[in-house]
Amino acid sequence: MKSDILSAIGKKLRDIRKEKGMNLAEVASKSEITAGLLSKIENFRTMPSLPVLHKIAMALNEPLSEIVKPVDEEPEQAYTLIRNGEGDIEARYDSEGLIYESLMSKVIQSTPVKINTVTVNPGVYRKPLSNDCYELVYLLEGEIIYGLEDEFIHLNQGDTLYFNGQIPHSLKNPGSSDAKLFKAYFMNQGL
């Protein structure tokens, strides 16, 4: 499956930063943003505004046009079909023990939407994170405990959870087998 448009920019920024031997703090400082924000951009937890993207490009000494170069020049199709196992596996270094498979990213009526399946290995706990998305989670297999602020929500197969991703949220697989989630991210616009 070809790279999706919405996460391609974050991946490209991370690749350029690493090629140039720069760490998050260095690029963030030169960009006048926080390392946390840069990490969220690189891990598709937030969509940068054009001014923020421009500052990052300048910090990397890379033309903005190279960073936003079209990654999907094929014309829009009438439908999208992703067969089992054809999604792209995303490298997310802030979520060990979780396997993100990107199924698609689209802009739907001016809202960037990203769809993933996430496999959570047994016993894995992912510390609280936040993002600039609303999230819809449907549990396909297993069980998961979502922590939303001070509340813990136990999800079983077939359960659906919708929440504002700006709320710090953790997740844990308390079971002895993999849990699998269907996740839809609805991005808030620009920073």
JOCORDA-V297983 format. One record per backbone hydrogen bond with DSSP energy under -0.5 kcal/mol. CO is the residue of the C=O (numbers start at 1). NH is the residue of the N-H. Records with the same first field share a line. If there is no record, write none. Layout:
CO: NH + NH
This chain:
4: 8
5: 9
7: 11
8: 12
9: 13
10: 14
11: 15
12: 16
13: 17
14: 18
15: 19
16: 20
17: 22
18: 21
23: 27
24: 28
25: 29
26: 30
27: 31
28: 32 + 33
29: 32
34: 38
35: 39
36: 40
37: 41
38: 42
39: 43
40: 45 + 46
41: 44
45: 132
46: 48
49: 53
50: 54
51: 55
52: 56
53: 57
54: 58
55: 59
56: 60
57: 62
58: 61
63: 66 + 67
64: 68
81: 83
83: 86
88: 102
90: 92 + 100
91: 93
92: 95
95: 98
97: 121
98: 100
99: 101 + 119
100: 90 + 102
101: 117
102: 88
104: 115
106: 108 + 113
107: 109
108: 111
110: 112
111: 108
112: 187
113: 106
114: 185
115: 103 + 104
116: 183
117: 101
118: 120 + 181
119: 99 + 121
120: 179
121: 124
124: 173
125: 127
126: 171
129: 169
132: 188
133: 165
134: 186
135: 163
136: 184
137: 161
138: 140 + 182
139: 158
141: 180
142: 157
144: 146 + 155
145: 172
146: 148 + 153
147: 149 + 170
148: 151
151: 148
152: 154
153: 146 + 155
155: 144
156: 159
159: 139
161: 137
163: 135 + 165
164: 167
165: 131
168: 149
169: 129
170: 147
171: 126
172: 145 + 174
173: 123
175: 123
179: 120
180: 140 + 141
181: 118 + 183
182: 138
183: 116
184: 136
185: 114 + 187
186: 134
